[in-house]
Amino acid sequence: MSDRILLHNMTFRGYHGTIAAERELGQRFEVDVELVLDLSRAIASDDLHQTADYSRAYAIVQEEVEQRQYQLLEKLAGSIAQHLLEELPIMAVLVRVRKPQVSLPGPLTYSAVQVERRRS
């Protein structure tokens, strides 16, 4: 299946990280999601009920980033993927989480984690 809904560069403030200051002060996180589903019914009907609701997908990502706290980007990305699969009529999801402010000894634009999960 190649039909996808893409939500790219969603930006939120979260409190994730292995360093205590990251969990206390918070920082910006950027998230992309790709929702894999059959869009043929939505295309034929022009009906929101035949697709995945973008606003609900956004709210799920926002809740995971802003209302929860994880040490690892891996856990954050995995939790977003799990929550999207549980709540939306999708077959698979790809989640990419970027952390632009990384505590590493040299310059880089961001660190990121990407997970892809399928409905079992």
JOMO-V874466 format. One record per residue. N is the residue number from 1. RES is the residue in three letters. OMEGA is omega in whole degrees, 0 to 359 (* if undefined). Layout:
n	res	omega
N	RES	OMEGA
N	RES	OMEGA
This chain:
n	res	omega
1	MET	181
2	SER	177
3	ASP	182
4	ARG	167
5	ILE	183
6	LEU	172
7	LEU	187
8	HIS	175
9	ASN	171
10	MET	184
11	THR	182
12	PHE	173
13	ARG	181
14	GLY	185
15	TYR	184
16	HIS	176
17	GLY	180
18	THR	179
19	ILE	184
20	ALA	181
21	ALA	178
22	GLU	181
23	ARG	180
24	GLU	185
25	LEU	182
26	GLY	179
27	GLN	182
28	ARG	173
29	PHE	179
30	GLU	185
31	VAL	171
32	ASP	171
33	VAL	174
34	GLU	181
35	LEU	182
36	VAL	180
37	LEU	177
38	ASP	182
39	LEU	185
40	SER	179
41	ARG	178
42	ALA	179
43	ILE	182
44	ALA	188
45	SER	187
46	ASP	186
47	ASP	180
48	LEU	182
49	HIS	180
50	GLN	181
51	THR	174
52	ALA	182
53	ASP	182
54	TYR	183
55	SER	177
56	ARG	177
57	ALA	179
58	TYR	181
59	ALA	179
60	ILE	179
61	VAL	180
62	GLN	180
63	GLU	180
64	GLU	183
65	VAL	189
66	GLU	186
67	GLN	180
68	ARG	181
69	GLN	180
70	TYR	175
71	GLN	188
72	LEU	172
73	LEU	179
74	GLU	180
75	LYS	179
76	LEU	180
77	ALA	179
78	GLY	179
79	SER	176
80	ILE	181
81	ALA	180
82	GLN	182
83	HIS	178
84	LEU	179
85	LEU	180
86	GLU	190
87	GLU	184
88	LEU	180
89	PRO	182
90	ILE	180
91	MET	181
92	ALA	179
93	VAL	172
94	LEU	180
95	VAL	177
96	ARG	178
97	VAL	179
98	ARG	178
99	LYS	185
100	PRO	182
101	GLN	185
102	VAL	178
103	SER	177
104	LEU	188
105	PRO	180
106	GLY	182
107	PRO	170
108	LEU	183
109	THR	178
110	TYR	166
111	SER	183
112	ALA	174
113	VAL	177
114	GLN	176
115	VAL	176
116	GLU	181
117	ARG	178
118	ARG	175
119	ARG	181
120	SER	*
